[in-house]
Amino acid sequence: MTPANLADTVLSAARAVFETRGLDLAALPATTAVERPRNPEHGDYASTLALQLGKKVGVAPRELAAALAEELGRRAGIKSVEIAGPGFLNIRLDAAVTGTIARTVVEAGAAYGRNSKLAGQRINLEFVSANPTGPIHLGHTRWAAVGDSLRRVLTAAGAEVTSEYYINDAGAQVDRFARSLYAAANGQPAPDDGYGGDYIGEIAQQILGEEPELAGRPAQDALPVFWARGYQLMLSEIRQSLERFGVHFDVWFSEKDLHDGGSVEHAIDTLRKQGHIFEHEGAIWLRTTDFGDDKDRVLIRSNGEKTYFAADAAYYINKRERGFDRCVYLLGADHHGYIGRLKAIAACAGDDPGQNIEILIGQLVNLVRGGQPVRLSKRAGNIITLDELLEAVGADAARYSLARSSTDSTLTLDIEEITRHSSDNPVFYVQYAHARIASLLRNAAEKGIARAGDYDPALLSHEREKNLLKTLGEFPAVVATAAELREPHRIAVYLEERVATDYHRFYDACQVLPRGDEAPTEFTQPRLWLAEATRTVIANGLDLLGVSAPERM
């Protein structure tokens, strides 16, 4: 019986009590939850349902708890129910019931942990969206790891998710990029507002290798070629870097297409119909202050030039018209000012900014080696690139380390720490638990011991076994919470602090395989099932973070 199964049993018992006593069934919640008490002596799980409902239906919470305890005591698998304090229910399960969690996990396999918490939601998840004017740098890399993990977690919770990369290819930055390439191709220094770094010279030489006649041609003739080809090469490099990092986008959306396809004009017409457009001093404005923005925003300047804000509005409306219920933006630390204006766009478009749009802001990443800052990139100039990080630590260590902490705070990564093969390195600690189980299962096969088709769950009664079983049973709820709160780091915390730790404690306390010439015992099969269930949860959890589950280390 998983915690979710037990919660359903508690709610079913409450419904029976309400019907017997003639209480208002409408007061019952659609779902409830149970929690593991901090003190194991208080039972296996606790419920606060009687406290939540007592006053609503005019029954003292402790009296209601007593009725619930009596009803629960009749349910299969419930060993005992005690009432504590003003109406807490402390529930103890039969060992056999707890032991069945291993079977539930193993039989579900890769599907274990998936749930329907967000079923029916269509979510557009935009992240990274770096300008196509340089390599992916460390700041983008954090959002790549977090964003892709969030995509996986949201999907596991039942949402229909489209991951999207917004290509900022309509602004002046791409023009500066083209001028920088032209200058490098002609042996000139980069423009004052241009881009530096060895990669500019590399791309310029690649373009000249394809079209050598560009050398020495006037800027007005050569710049369109450098613009188009340089943009293609840079975007291709960005795609390849992200793919090496295990990050795939469903949609690559061009800002230029918004302008060329008339989407900006369409968005302005849409906002005008909602009554929030006004003209002032020859410019067209959106009255975003009606919805909490700090100032109204210009859409089209008096000279007819469309603003970046106009493209932002068009992009949001385009997403909604593609059928997405919720548009989630993952933005960098320097984008706090975007929260108010993007939410105001949603409101001006007639949407609910509390439901249809979310803006998540991530903090900076610092890279150190042995406590000392890592030098800046020679290739990219003033940044550290994703490719350089991958070369230094590998995709697994990079992804896990970037995704395991809340994005609310600045993150410092020490290359030496995250590549160390020791238990104080979180990614090694979790992956080692998986490899240790894989080794155990190989050893079992070598001894001619195969995991049988079934086992006696009542034999998994050791305290270490029970703790591990309860931890495994919580995985679906951990996934659901991580999805609802948009916090994929909860998966890593769960794997580190709960699953891996509880497994190592179980393994140290409970002999799984016979030693030497010993024969298998009655505990061998149930413990093999428990080990396999733990392996499954670790593999599934690591997959949600985009990290491999190695068989050997």
C-alpha positions as CSV (number, residue, x, y, z in Angstrom):
1,M,0.0,0.0,0.0
2,T,1.6,3.3,-1.1
3,P,0.9,6.6,0.7
4,A,-1.5,7.5,-2.2
5,N,-3.4,4.2,-1.7
6,L,-3.6,4.8,2.1
7,A,-4.8,8.4,1.5
8,D,-7.6,7.1,-0.7
9,T,-8.5,4.6,2.0
10,V,-8.7,7.4,4.6
11,L,-10.9,9.4,2.4
12,S,-13.1,6.4,1.7
13,A,-13.4,5.8,5.4
14,A,-14.4,9.4,6.0
15,R,-17.1,9.1,3.3
16,A,-18.5,6.1,5.1
17,V,-18.5,7.9,8.5
18,F,-20.2,11.0,6.9
19,E,-22.9,8.8,5.4
20,T,-23.5,6.9,8.6
21,R,-23.8,10.1,10.6
22,G,-25.7,12.1,8.0
23,L,-22.9,14.7,7.7
24,D,-22.6,17.0,4.6
25,L,-20.7,15.0,2.0
26,A,-19.9,18.2,0.1
27,A,-17.5,19.1,2.9
28,L,-15.2,16.2,1.9
29,P,-12.2,17.2,-0.2
30,A,-11.6,15.6,-3.5
31,T,-8.3,14.3,-2.3
32,T,-6.4,14.0,1.0
33,A,-2.8,13.1,2.0
34,V,-1.0,11.2,4.7
35,E,2.5,11.9,6.0
36,R,5.2,10.0,7.8
37,P,5.5,11.1,11.4
38,R,8.8,12.5,12.4
39,N,8.9,10.1,15.3
40,P,8.5,6.5,14.0
41,E,7.0,5.5,17.3
42,H,3.9,7.4,16.4
43,G,3.1,5.0,13.6
44,D,3.7,4.5,9.9
45,Y,1.6,7.4,8.7
46,A,-0.5,10.3,10.1
47,S,-3.6,12.0,8.9
48,T,-5.0,15.4,9.8
49,L,-8.4,14.9,8.0
50,A,-10.5,15.0,11.2
51,L,-8.9,18.3,12.2
52,Q,-9.6,19.8,8.8
53,L,-13.3,18.7,8.7
54,G,-14.5,18.7,12.3
55,K,-15.5,22.3,12.6
56,K,-16.9,22.4,9.0
57,V,-19.5,19.8,9.9
58,G,-20.1,20.8,13.5
59,V,-18.4,17.8,15.1
60,A,-15.5,18.0,17.6
61,P,-12.3,17.0,15.7
62,R,-11.4,14.4,18.3
63,E,-14.9,12.9,18.1
64,L,-14.7,12.7,14.4
65,A,-11.2,11.2,14.6
66,A,-12.5,8.5,16.9
67,A,-15.2,7.6,14.3
68,L,-12.6,7.6,11.5
69,A,-10.3,5.4,13.6
70,E,-13.0,2.9,14.1
71,E,-13.9,2.8,10.5
72,L,-10.3,2.5,9.3
73,G,-9.7,-0.3,11.8
74,R,-12.1,-2.4,9.6
75,R,-10.1,-1.8,6.5
76,A,-7.8,-4.5,5.1
77,G,-4.1,-3.8,5.8
78,I,-4.7,-1.4,8.7
79,K,-3.0,-2.8,11.8
80,S,-4.1,-0.1,14.3
81,V,-5.2,3.6,14.4
82,E,-4.5,5.8,17.4
83,I,-5.8,9.3,18.1
84,A,-3.3,11.9,19.3
85,G,-3.8,15.5,20.4
86,P,-6.8,17.3,19.2
87,G,-7.6,14.8,16.5
88,F,-4.5,13.5,14.7
89,L,-4.8,10.0,13.4
90,N,-1.6,7.8,13.7
91,I,-1.9,4.8,11.5
92,R,0.1,1.6,11.6
93,L,0.0,-0.9,8.6
94,D,0.4,-4.6,8.5
95,A,4.0,-5.5,7.5
96,A,2.6,-7.4,4.5
97,V,0.8,-4.3,3.2
98,T,3.9,-2.2,3.4
99,G,5.9,-4.9,1.8
100,T,3.8,-4.9,-1.3
101,I,5.2,-1.5,-2.3
102,A,8.3,-3.3,-3.7
103,R,6.0,-5.3,-6.0
104,T,4.1,-2.2,-7.1
105,V,7.3,-0.4,-8.0
106,V,8.9,-3.3,-9.9
107,E,5.8,-4.1,-11.9
108,A,5.3,-0.5,-12.9
109,G,8.9,-0.2,-14.0
110,A,9.7,3.0,-15.9
111,A,6.1,4.2,-15.4
112,Y,6.5,4.3,-11.6
113,G,6.3,7.8,-10.3
114,R,4.2,9.1,-13.2
115,N,0.8,10.5,-12.2
116,S,-2.1,12.5,-13.5
117,K,-1.8,15.5,-11.2
118,L,-1.5,17.9,-14.2
119,A,-3.5,15.9,-16.7
120,G,-5.3,18.0,-19.2
121,Q,-2.9,21.0,-19.0
122,R,-1.2,22.1,-22.2
123,I,2.0,23.9,-21.2
124,N,4.4,25.9,-23.3
125,L,7.8,25.9,-21.6
126,E,10.3,28.4,-22.9
127,F,13.9,28.4,-21.6
128,V,17.5,29.2,-22.6
129,S,16.5,31.4,-25.6
130,A,20.1,32.8,-25.9
131,N,20.8,35.3,-28.7
132,P,22.3,33.5,-31.8
133,T,25.4,35.7,-31.5
134,G,27.6,33.5,-29.4
135,P,28.0,30.1,-27.7
136,I,25.8,28.9,-24.8
137,H,27.4,30.2,-21.6
138,L,27.2,29.1,-18.0
139,G,24.1,31.1,-17.1
140,H,22.2,29.7,-20.0
141,T,23.5,26.2,-19.0
142,R,21.8,26.4,-15.6
143,W,18.4,27.1,-17.3
144,A,19.1,24.3,-19.8
145,A,19.5,21.8,-17.0
146,V,16.6,23.1,-14.9
147,G,14.3,23.7,-17.9
148,D,14.8,20.3,-19.4
149,S,14.3,18.6,-16.0
150,L,11.2,20.6,-15.5
151,R,9.9,19.5,-18.9
152,R,10.4,15.9,-17.9
153,V,8.8,16.4,-14.4
154,L,5.7,18.2,-15.8
155,T,5.3,15.4,-18.4
156,A,5.6,12.8,-15.7
157,A,2.8,14.6,-13.8
158,G,0.5,14.2,-16.8
159,A,0.8,17.6,-18.5
160,E,1.2,17.9,-22.3
161,V,4.4,20.0,-22.6
162,T,6.1,21.7,-25.5
163,S,9.6,22.9,-24.9
164,E,10.4,26.0,-26.9
165,Y,13.5,28.0,-27.7
166,Y,12.8,31.6,-28.7
167,I,15.4,32.8,-31.3
168,N,16.1,36.5,-30.9
169,D,17.0,37.1,-34.5
170,A,15.1,40.3,-35.3
171,G,17.1,42.8,-33.2
172,A,20.2,44.9,-33.6
173,Q,22.3,42.3,-31.8
174,V,22.3,40.0,-34.9
175,D,23.4,43.0,-37.0
176,R,26.3,43.7,-34.7
177,F,27.2,40.0,-34.9
178,A,27.3,40.2,-38.7
179,R,29.5,43.4,-38.6
180,S,31.8,41.6,-36.2
181,L,32.1,38.6,-38.6
182,Y,32.8,41.0,-41.5
183,A,35.5,42.8,-39.6
184,A,37.2,39.5,-38.6
185,A,37.1,38.3,-42.2
186,N,38.9,41.4,-43.3
187,G,41.5,41.4,-40.5
188,Q,39.9,44.4,-38.8
189,P,39.2,44.8,-35.0
190,A,35.7,44.1,-33.8
191,P,33.3,47.1,-33.8
192,D,33.0,49.0,-30.5
193,D,29.5,47.5,-30.0
194,G,30.4,44.2,-31.6
195,Y,31.4,40.7,-30.3
196,G,34.8,39.4,-29.4
197,G,36.3,36.0,-28.8
198,D,38.0,33.5,-31.0
199,Y,34.7,32.0,-32.1
200,I,34.0,35.1,-34.2
201,G,37.2,34.5,-36.2
202,E,36.4,30.8,-36.5
203,I,32.9,31.5,-38.0
204,A,34.3,34.2,-40.3
205,Q,36.9,31.8,-41.7
206,Q,34.3,29.1,-42.2
207,I,32.2,31.5,-44.2
208,L,35.2,32.6,-46.2
209,G,36.0,29.0,-46.9
210,E,32.6,28.5,-48.4
211,E,32.6,31.9,-50.3
212,P,36.1,33.2,-50.6
213,E,35.0,36.0,-52.9
214,L,33.5,37.7,-49.9
215,A,37.0,38.9,-48.8
216,G,37.4,42.5,-49.6
217,R,33.9,43.0,-50.9
218,P,32.1,46.2,-49.7
219,A,30.2,45.9,-46.5
220,Q,26.8,46.6,-48.1
221,D,27.3,43.6,-50.4
222,A,29.0,41.2,-47.9
223,L,27.0,41.9,-44.7
224,P,23.8,40.2,-45.8
225,V,25.8,37.0,-46.4
226,F,27.6,37.2,-43.1
227,W,24.3,37.9,-41.4
228,A,22.5,34.9,-42.9
229,R,25.3,32.4,-42.9
230,G,26.8,33.5,-39.5
231,Y,23.3,33.2,-38.0
232,Q,22.9,29.6,-39.4
233,L,26.3,28.5,-38.2
234,M,25.9,30.0,-34.7
235,L,22.4,28.6,-34.2
236,S,23.6,25.2,-35.4
237,E,26.4,25.3,-32.8
238,I,23.9,26.2,-30.1
239,R,21.7,23.3,-31.1
240,Q,24.6,20.8,-31.1
241,S,25.9,22.0,-27.7
242,L,22.4,21.6,-26.2
243,E,22.0,18.2,-27.7
244,R,25.3,17.1,-26.3
245,F,23.9,18.3,-22.9
246,G,20.9,16.1,-23.4
247,V,18.5,19.0,-24.0
248,H,16.1,18.8,-27.0
249,F,13.6,21.5,-27.9
250,D,10.3,20.6,-29.6
251,V,10.1,24.1,-31.2
252,W,12.7,26.6,-32.3
253,F,10.6,29.8,-32.7
254,S,12.0,32.8,-34.7
255,E,11.3,36.3,-33.6
256,K,11.9,37.4,-37.2
257,D,9.0,35.2,-38.3
258,L,6.7,37.1,-35.9
259,H,7.5,40.3,-37.7
260,D,7.6,38.9,-41.2
261,G,4.4,37.0,-40.8
262,G,2.3,39.8,-39.5
263,S,2.0,38.4,-36.0
264,V,2.9,41.7,-34.4
265,E,0.2,43.6,-36.2
266,H,-2.3,40.9,-35.3
267,A,-1.3,41.1,-31.7
268,I,-1.8,44.9,-31.7
269,D,-5.3,44.4,-33.3
270,T,-6.1,41.8,-30.6
271,L,-5.1,44.2,-27.8
272,R,-6.9,47.1,-29.3
273,K,-10.1,45.0,-29.4
274,Q,-9.6,44.4,-25.6
275,G,-9.6,48.2,-25.2
276,H,-6.1,48.7,-23.8
277,I,-4.4,50.4,-26.8
278,F,-4.0,54.2,-26.9
279,E,-2.0,56.7,-28.9
280,H,0.2,59.4,-27.5
281,E,2.6,61.8,-29.3
282,G,2.4,59.7,-32.5
283,A,3.3,56.4,-30.7
284,I,1.0,53.4,-30.0
285,W,1.0,52.3,-26.4
286,L,-0.4,49.5,-24.3
287,R,-1.9,50.6,-21.0
288,T,-0.2,48.0,-18.8
289,T,-0.5,50.1,-15.7
290,D,-4.1,49.0,-15.4
291,F,-2.7,45.6,-14.5
292,G,0.1,46.4,-12.1
293,D,3.0,47.3,-14.4
294,D,5.1,50.2,-13.3
295,K,4.6,52.2,-16.5
296,D,2.7,51.9,-19.8
297,R,4.6,50.4,-22.7
298,V,5.2,51.6,-26.2
299,L,4.4,49.1,-28.9
300,I,5.2,51.2,-32.0
301,R,7.3,54.3,-31.7
302,S,6.4,57.6,-33.4
303,N,8.8,56.8,-36.3
304,G,6.9,53.5,-37.0
305,E,9.5,51.3,-35.4
306,K,8.1,48.3,-33.5
307,T,9.6,47.8,-30.0
308,Y,10.9,44.6,-28.4
309,F,7.8,44.8,-26.1
310,A,5.6,44.6,-29.2
311,A,7.3,41.3,-30.1
312,D,6.9,40.1,-26.5
313,A,3.2,40.7,-26.7
314,A,2.9,39.1,-30.1
315,Y,4.8,36.1,-28.9
316,Y,2.6,35.5,-25.9
317,I,-0.6,35.9,-28.0
318,N,0.9,33.5,-30.6
319,K,1.5,30.9,-27.9
320,R,-2.1,31.2,-26.5
321,E,-3.5,31.0,-30.1
322,R,-1.5,27.8,-30.6
323,G,-3.7,26.3,-27.8
324,F,-1.4,26.4,-24.7
325,D,-3.3,26.8,-21.4
326,R,-0.2,28.0,-19.6
327,C,2.9,29.8,-20.9
328,V,5.9,29.3,-18.6
329,Y,9.0,31.5,-19.1
330,L,12.3,30.7,-17.5
331,L,14.3,33.9,-17.5
332,G,17.8,34.9,-16.3
333,A,18.7,36.8,-13.2
334,D,18.7,40.2,-15.0
335,H,15.0,39.8,-16.1
336,H,13.1,40.6,-12.9
337,G,11.6,43.6,-14.6
338,Y,9.9,41.3,-17.1
339,I,7.6,39.8,-14.6
340,G,5.2,42.7,-14.3
341,R,5.2,43.6,-18.0
342,L,4.6,40.0,-19.2
343,K,1.8,39.4,-16.7
344,A,0.3,42.7,-17.8
345,I,0.4,41.5,-21.5
346,A,-1.6,38.5,-20.4
347,A,-4.2,40.6,-18.6
348,C,-4.4,43.1,-21.5
349,A,-5.1,40.1,-23.8
350,G,-8.1,39.1,-21.6
351,D,-6.3,36.3,-19.9
352,D,-5.8,35.5,-16.2
353,P,-2.2,36.3,-15.4
354,G,-2.4,34.1,-12.3
355,Q,-3.3,31.1,-14.5
356,N,-2.2,31.5,-18.1
357,I,1.4,32.8,-17.6
358,E,4.3,32.1,-15.2
359,I,7.7,33.7,-15.1
360,L,10.5,31.9,-13.2
361,I,13.7,33.8,-12.5
362,G,17.0,32.0,-12.0
363,Q,20.0,33.3,-10.2
364,L,23.6,33.3,-11.4
365,V,26.1,30.4,-11.5
366,N,29.8,30.7,-10.5
367,L,32.4,28.1,-11.5
368,V,35.4,27.5,-9.3
369,R,38.2,24.9,-9.1
370,G,39.5,24.2,-5.6
371,G,37.8,27.4,-4.3
372,Q,39.3,29.6,-7.0
373,P,37.3,31.2,-9.9
374,V,37.8,29.4,-13.2
375,R,39.4,31.6,-15.8
376,L,37.2,33.1,-18.5
377,S,37.0,31.3,-21.9
378,K,39.7,31.9,-24.4
379,R,37.3,31.0,-27.3
380,A,34.4,33.0,-26.2
381,G,36.1,35.9,-24.5
382,N,34.3,37.0,-21.4
383,I,32.2,33.9,-20.7
384,I,32.5,30.2,-19.8
385,T,30.7,28.1,-22.4
386,L,28.6,25.0,-22.1
387,D,31.0,23.0,-24.2
388,E,33.9,23.9,-21.8
389,L,31.8,22.8,-18.8
390,L,31.0,19.5,-20.5
391,E,34.7,18.9,-21.2
392,A,35.6,19.7,-17.6
393,V,33.0,17.6,-15.8
394,G,30.8,15.7,-18.2
395,A,27.1,15.9,-18.8
396,D,25.9,13.9,-15.8
397,A,27.8,15.9,-13.2
398,A,26.9,19.2,-14.9
399,R,23.2,18.5,-15.2
400,Y,22.8,17.0,-11.8
401,S,24.7,19.8,-10.1
402,L,22.9,22.6,-11.9
403,A,19.4,21.1,-11.3
404,R,19.8,19.9,-7.7
405,S,19.5,23.3,-6.1
406,S,16.7,25.8,-6.0
407,T,17.0,28.5,-8.6
408,D,16.2,31.2,-6.1
409,S,19.8,31.5,-5.0
410,T,23.2,31.9,-6.6
411,L,24.9,28.6,-7.3
412,T,28.6,28.0,-7.0
413,L,30.0,24.8,-8.6
414,D,33.4,23.5,-7.7
415,I,34.8,21.4,-10.5
416,E,36.8,19.3,-8.2
417,E,33.9,18.5,-5.9
418,I,31.4,17.5,-8.6
419,T,33.8,15.2,-10.3
420,R,35.1,13.5,-7.1
421,H,34.3,9.8,-6.7
422,S,33.3,9.9,-3.1
423,S,30.1,9.9,-1.1
424,D,30.3,13.7,-0.4
425,N,29.7,14.3,-4.2
426,P,25.9,14.1,-4.5
427,V,25.7,12.9,-8.1
428,F,28.3,10.1,-7.4
429,Y,26.4,9.2,-4.2
430,V,23.1,8.7,-6.0
431,Q,24.6,7.0,-9.1
432,Y,26.7,4.7,-6.9
433,A,23.6,3.5,-5.1
434,H,22.2,2.5,-8.5
435,A,25.5,0.8,-9.6
436,R,25.7,-1.0,-6.2
437,I,22.3,-2.5,-6.8
438,A,23.2,-3.5,-10.3
439,S,26.3,-5.2,-9.0
440,L,24.1,-7.0,-6.4
441,L,21.8,-8.3,-9.1
442,R,24.7,-9.5,-11.2
443,N,26.1,-11.3,-8.2
444,A,22.8,-13.0,-7.6
445,A,22.8,-14.2,-11.3
446,E,26.3,-15.5,-10.9
447,K,25.1,-17.5,-7.8
448,G,22.2,-18.8,-9.9
449,I,19.6,-16.8,-7.9
450,A,16.9,-15.2,-10.0
451,R,14.3,-12.8,-8.7
452,A,11.2,-15.1,-8.4
453,G,7.7,-14.2,-9.8
454,D,6.5,-13.3,-6.3
455,Y,7.6,-13.1,-2.7
456,D,6.1,-12.9,0.9
457,P,5.8,-9.2,1.6
458,A,5.3,-9.8,5.3
459,L,9.0,-10.8,5.5
460,L,10.1,-7.2,4.8
461,S,9.5,-6.3,8.4
462,H,13.0,-5.0,9.5
463,E,12.9,-1.4,10.5
464,R,15.4,-0.5,7.7
465,E,13.3,-2.4,5.2
466,K,10.1,-0.6,6.3
467,N,11.8,2.8,6.1
468,L,13.1,2.1,2.6
469,L,9.7,0.8,1.4
470,K,7.9,3.9,2.7
471,T,10.5,6.1,1.0
472,L,9.9,4.4,-2.3
473,G,6.2,4.7,-1.9
474,E,6.5,8.5,-1.7
475,F,8.1,8.9,-5.1
476,P,4.9,9.6,-7.1
477,A,4.0,12.4,-4.6
478,V,7.5,13.9,-4.8
479,V,7.1,14.0,-8.6
480,A,3.7,15.6,-8.4
481,T,4.9,18.3,-5.9
482,A,8.0,19.0,-8.0
483,A,5.7,19.5,-11.0
484,E,3.1,21.7,-9.2
485,L,5.8,23.9,-7.6
486,R,8.0,24.0,-10.7
487,E,10.9,22.7,-8.5
488,P,12.7,19.8,-10.1
489,H,15.5,20.0,-7.5
490,R,13.0,18.2,-5.1
491,I,13.7,15.1,-7.1
492,A,17.5,15.3,-6.5
493,V,16.9,16.0,-2.8
494,Y,14.7,13.0,-2.5
495,L,17.2,10.8,-4.3
496,E,20.1,11.9,-2.2
497,E,18.6,12.3,1.3
498,R,16.0,9.6,1.2
499,V,16.4,6.9,-1.4
500,A,20.2,6.5,-1.6
501,T,20.6,7.0,2.1
502,D,17.9,4.6,3.1
503,Y,19.2,1.9,0.7
504,H,22.7,2.1,2.0
505,R,21.4,1.7,5.5
506,F,19.2,-1.2,4.5
507,Y,22.0,-2.9,2.7
508,D,24.3,-2.6,5.7
509,A,21.7,-4.0,8.1
510,C,20.0,-6.7,6.1
511,Q,21.9,-9.4,4.3
512,V,20.5,-9.9,0.8
513,L,22.5,-12.7,-0.8
514,P,23.9,-15.8,0.9
515,R,27.7,-15.7,1.6
516,G,30.0,-18.3,0.3
517,D,28.3,-21.7,0.1
518,E,25.4,-20.6,2.2
519,A,21.9,-21.5,0.8
520,P,19.4,-18.7,0.1
521,T,17.1,-17.9,3.0
522,E,13.4,-17.0,3.1
523,F,14.5,-13.3,3.1
524,T,16.5,-13.6,-0.1
525,Q,13.6,-13.2,-2.5
526,P,11.8,-10.3,-0.8
527,R,15.1,-8.4,-0.4
528,L,15.9,-8.9,-4.1
529,W,12.5,-7.4,-4.9
530,L,13.2,-4.5,-2.6
531,A,16.6,-3.9,-4.2
532,E,15.1,-4.0,-7.6
533,A,12.4,-1.6,-6.6
534,T,15.0,0.8,-5.3
535,R,17.0,0.5,-8.5
536,T,13.8,1.4,-10.4
537,V,13.1,4.5,-8.4
538,I,16.7,5.8,-8.6
539,A,16.7,5.2,-12.4
540,N,13.4,6.9,-12.8
541,G,14.4,9.8,-10.7
542,L,17.7,10.3,-12.4
543,D,15.9,10.2,-15.8
544,L,13.7,13.0,-14.7
545,L,16.9,15.0,-14.2
546,G,18.3,13.9,-17.5
547,V,21.1,12.0,-15.8
548,S,22.2,8.4,-16.5
549,A,21.8,5.5,-14.1
550,P,25.1,3.6,-14.5
551,E,25.3,-0.2,-14.1
552,R,29.0,0.0,-13.1
553,M,31.2,2.7,-11.5
